[in-house]
Amino acid sequence: MTPEQTLRHLQRANAVARRARDELGRHPFGAILVAPDGETVLAEQGNVDTVNHAEAVLARTAAQNYAPDYLWRCTLVTTVEPCAMCAGTQYWANIGRLIFGLSESRLLELTGNHEENPSMDLPCRTVFAAGQKAIEVIGPVGAVEDEIAALHRDFWKG
C-alpha cells in the first residue's frame, strides 16, 4: 500500500469513528478492511460497545465472508492500535497486515483512568509476536495522529 493510500484509508477509518461517536454515541473508534489491491474497501465498522470493538467485529465478519488465504493478503486499517482482544481476533481471522494511526499509549494519555476504556499496556506487536504468523504492523502513523486524537479529546472528558 502506498503512503497516499495509507493516509486515505486512515482518514476513512476516522470518518467511521466520527459517525460512531456523532450518530450513535459510541466510543470513537473505526476500522476498515482493505482488499489485496490496496484500494478496495471490503468492509467498515465503528465501535459497538466495550466488548464489541470495531476491529474485532470487523475481523469476525471478515472471517465469515472471506477465505483465510484471501484475508492474509488484506489489510485491517484502524484509527487506534488494537487492544489484546482485537489483535487476537485479527490473528485468528488470518488478516495479514495491520495499519493504525494512534498508539494505545497515546490513547491512554487522552482517556486517563476512564472506566469505559481501561487500557492495557500490551502492544499489538507483542500479541502478534506470541503467535506463529508474521502479521505485518505499520503504525502509529504520525501524519494522522492529531486528527484521530481530536475525536477522543472531548469524548472522554464528557
N, C-alpha and C positions, 0 to 999 in steps of 0.2 A: 504494500500500500504506500502510495506517495505521501509526502508530508502534507500536501494540499488535501488529499482525500482524508487523511487522519484528522486534520483540523475540521473539515466539513462534517465528518461523521461525529466527532466530539460535540460540535455545535448542535447537530441534530439531536444527539442524546440529551444535551442540556435543554433543548426545547421540549423534549418528552418529560424531563424532570420538572420544568416550569409548568407544564399542563397538569402534571400530577399534583403539584402544590396549589396552583391557582384554581383549577376547576374541580378538584376532588378533595382538597385539604389534606393531601397526603404528604409524607416526607419527600423532599425534593431530590429524588434520585431517578435517573433514567438510563436505559440501556438499549442498544440496538444490535442486531446480528447482521453482519455484512458477509455477502457471498464471496467465494474464492476470487472473483474478478476484481474485488476491492472497491466496487462501485455500487452494486445492487444491494439494497437493504431488504432483507428477508423478513424481519420482524422488529417490532419495537415494544418496549414495556416500561411503564412507570412503576414506582414503588406502590405496593398494595397495603402492606402493614408491617409491623415489626418482625414478623416471621416470614412473610412472602415478599422478599426484597426483589427489586426489578431484575437483577442479574439471575437469581435463582429461578424465578418464574419463567424468564426468557429461556434459560438453558433447559429446563424441564420440557417446555413447549417444543423447543427445537429438537430435543431427543425423541419426542413422539412423532415428529413430522419429517425428519431427515435421517438418512443413513449415517452411521458413525464415520465412515470413510469420507463422506462429503463434509460433515461437520469439522473434521480435523483440518480441513483447508479453509474454514470460515474464521471470522474474527468477531469476538464479542467486544463491543466498544461501549464503555460505561463512564459516567461522569466521575465517579469516585472509586478508588481502589476497592475491589470486592473484599468483604469480610471472609472469615474462615468458612462459613456456611456456603456462601456464594462461590468462592473459589473451589470448594469441594464439589459443588453441583456442576460447575463448568468442567472440572476434571472428569467426572463420571459421565457427563454428556458428550465428552470427546471433542470439545471445541478447542482447536489447536492454538489459537492466538488470542491475546487479551491486550486491549489498549485502554488506559484510563487517564483521566485528566488530573484529578486531585488525589493526593495520598491520604491514607487513613489517618496518619499522624496530623496532617493539616486539618482534616475534618474534625478531629478531636479538639484542636485549638478553637474551632468555631462553635462546637457544640458544648464543650465543657463537660460537666457531670450531669448531662440531661438524662432523665430516667427513660426516655424513649429511644435513646441512642447510646447504650452502654458499650462504647467501643472496646474492642480487644486489641491489644498490641501484638498482633500476629499478621505480619505482612503476607500478601497473597503469594509472593515468591517463596516464602518459607513453606506454605501449604503445598504448593506445586512441587517443591524440591523433595518433599516426603513421599511423593508418588513415583511411578515408573514411566511416566510420559513427560517428554520435554516440551511443555507448553511455553510458547514464546510470550514474554511480557514486555510491553512498551508503556512506560509511564513512571512518574507523572509527566504530563506534557505541559510545560511551563507557559506556552502560548495561550492556553485556555484556563489556567488555574484561577485567575481573578474573576473571570466570567462565571465559572462554576461556583466559586466561593460566594459570590454575590447572592446567589439563590439561598444559600444556607445562613448567611449572617442574621438576617431579620427573622427567619423562620424559627430558629432555635432559641431566640431571645423572647419570642412571643408567648 
